[in-house]
Amino acid sequence: KLLKSLYGLKQAPKQWHEKFDKTLTSAGFAVNEADKCVYYRHGGGEGVILCLYVDDILIFGTNLEVINEVKSFLS
């Protein structure tokens, strides 16, 4: 029995997305209900939006400092 998914298995993308979702929501991001691959966080006059597409991530926000903070969190 496998303890985690391996690259190439049918369930690997689903489990990766579930782990990514759990990580982002624990960091204060909310999921867009219209598109489950769009996450956002706002507060204090600043905001950031994160979009997933397959294995690419698009990050944009109100200023570069917020974007760099999210990038360092994800790395």
N, C-alpha and C positions, 0 to 999 in steps of 0.2 A: 504494500500500500504506500502511495506517495504521500509525503508530508506537505508538499507544496507543488504548485504547477510548474511545469517545465516549458521552455520555449517550444512552440510548435504544437502543443496539445490544444484540443478544442476549448477547454475551460480557461486557458491561460489569459486571454484578453479580458474576459469577464472578471477574473480574480484580480488582475492588475488594476482594472478600473475601480473595483470595490475598495482596494487598498488605497488608491489615489484619492478616491472620494472621502474615505475615512480620515485621511491625513489632512486634506484641505478643510473639511468641515470642523475638525478639531482645532484648526488654526483660525477659525472665525469666518471662513468663507460660507456663503449660502449658495445653494444650487438653484439655477434658473428653472422654474417649473415647465417652461415651454420647451427647453432644450437641456437635457441632463448633462451635456458636455460643456456647459457654460457656468462658470462660478464667478461670484462677485463678493467684494467686501468694501464697505464704505463706513466712514465715520470721521469726525473731526475735520470735515471739509476736504478729506482726501478719499479717493476711491481707486480700486483696481479691479479689472475684469480679466479673467483667464478663460481661454477657449481651447478645447482639446479637439484634435482631429487625428485619428489613428495614433501615431506616435509623435505628433508635432504639438507644440503648445504655443499659443499666441497670448502674450501678456501686454496689456496696455492700461495706463492709469493716468491720474491727474498730474503726477510729476515723476521725474526719473528716480528720485530717492525711494519712493514706494515700490516702483518696479524692481529696482535692485534689491530691495528687502525681500520681495517675493522670490526672486531668482536665487538669492543666497539660501532661503528657506528650502527651496526645492532641490538644491544641489547637495 
